[in-house]
Amino acid sequence: MKNPAVGALAVALAMTVFAAQSRADDMAPPSYAATTLTGDWHGYRTWLRDEGITFTMSQTSDVLGNVSGGVRRGTAYDGVFQLQGDFDMDRLAGWTGGAVHISGYAIQGQGLSGKDIGNLLTVTSVEADPGFRLGEFYLSQSLLNGAVTLKLGQILADQNFAISNTASLFVNSTFGWPGIFASDLPGGGPAYPFAVPGAQIIVKPDDAWTLQAAVFNGSPTGSDPNGNANGLGFPVGDGVLAIAEAAYAYMPAKGNAGLPGTYKIGAWYNSEEFDSLSTASNGVSVADPLSSGSPRRLSGNFALYGVVDQTLWQESSGTGNGLSGFVRMAIAPEEQRNSMNWYVDTGLAYKGLLPGRDDDTAGVSFAYASMSSGLADLVNAQNAFTGASQPVPSSEAVIETTYQAAVTPWLSAQPFFQYVIRPGGNAADPDKPNTRIKNAAIFGFRAAATF
């Protein structure tokens, strides 16, 4: 099928028809029958769970296109099928508190950001090079009645650190793993689709506090920027990325004033060496004809961040519906080695906005990434030495509005709109080098199903 958008819609329709047929014959317990497309597998799924084996399968499919702006107008399909297995080693082998987690991806399509827009804050959270990949694969050990959890293996940081639950509604990737981390860390850091060898500790002294820290290999691709393509490379020896976070979750006691909220602070440090963005190894500008031709090497890098997730208003119906908001901020002060030096995103989400649609969520969000002085210095120097007038890097921003409709407990439909301001951080259009890439308007539709 030549048109990926038509193909994706056909898949979504086929899923709906298949699900309607399977529901009629499925006599599974309500837990699986109601929440998964394929039900209880004639009782085998419940039996496996009782024995300590749980499988989770999901497909996320995005159809989207930019109607104006970017490098060129275009349409795209991207998607990911994810399979997860969780193994309770206590039930399976008598290993008290032990567990094994494994996940894998089948990534489909070619994303719009890399193909047609040229922006840094990737339009969808599933856009990646297509193919099959191993995701996480780790052992975990629970201690002290669950107060301490240890993990060892191949781990994703974006499943644990700098997360905003409210921001997870939105499609743009930056509302998951912040775009400043994806830009400044080697290989984008330990985030989808690159799980990285590492170790993690999670400590919960009480219901309110969560303290966690982790160490990872410094680069998810190893020494080769194009390495670890299938997730089986298990790179080690490329420096260390250390990350730590403290989180406090406020939950007012029944009858007390106040609204729930979660507040986080964290930091990461990477011991790898980084190329200077603007200075050559002999001390002159990289753009200078007298440059050595290789950038100065700089040791180490770090960033600080904070997250606020706050319920702003709750309906009196007792459904948990209402308005919530989030703010995240991050700063990476080493501007000669970071393409972004500070970042902020914020947004609002309302669950149950429309009467009779308690499980639907509507939202609007905004993200802003400031480009570093190191990048600006390089372009200014290139302009000075060549007489060109390339646009100077300044910032990139994105506005997103979306409505996630719960079609069934296992299928959601989510139209969205994004407006990208200064794609590439005010980057030059590759077809018109002295003109920046135009702001892009993007319409899209996401379907997500749990099997």
Secondary structure, 3 states (H helix, E strand, C coil): CCCHHHHHHHHHHHHHHHHHHHHHHCCCCHHHHHHCCCCCCCCHHHHHHHHCEEEEEEEEEEEEEEEEEECCCEEEEEEEEEEEEEEEHHHHHCCCCEEEEEEEEEEEECCHHHHHHCCCCCCCCCCCCCEEEEEEEEEEEEECCCCEEEEEEEECHHHCCCCCCCHHHCCCHHHCCCHHHHHHCHHHCCCCCCCEEEEEEEECCCCCEEEEEEEEECCCCCCCCCCCCCCCCCCCCCCEEEEEEEEEEECCCCCCCCCCEEEEEEEEEEEEEEEEEEEECCCCECCCCCCCCCEEEEEEEEEEEEEEEEEEEECCCCCCCEEEEEEEEEECCCCCCCCEEEEEEEEEEEECCCCCCCCCEEEEEEEEEEECHHHHHHHHHHHHHHCCCCCCCCEEEEEEEEEEEEEECCEEEEEEEEEEECHHHHCEECCEEEEECEEEEEEEEEEEEEC
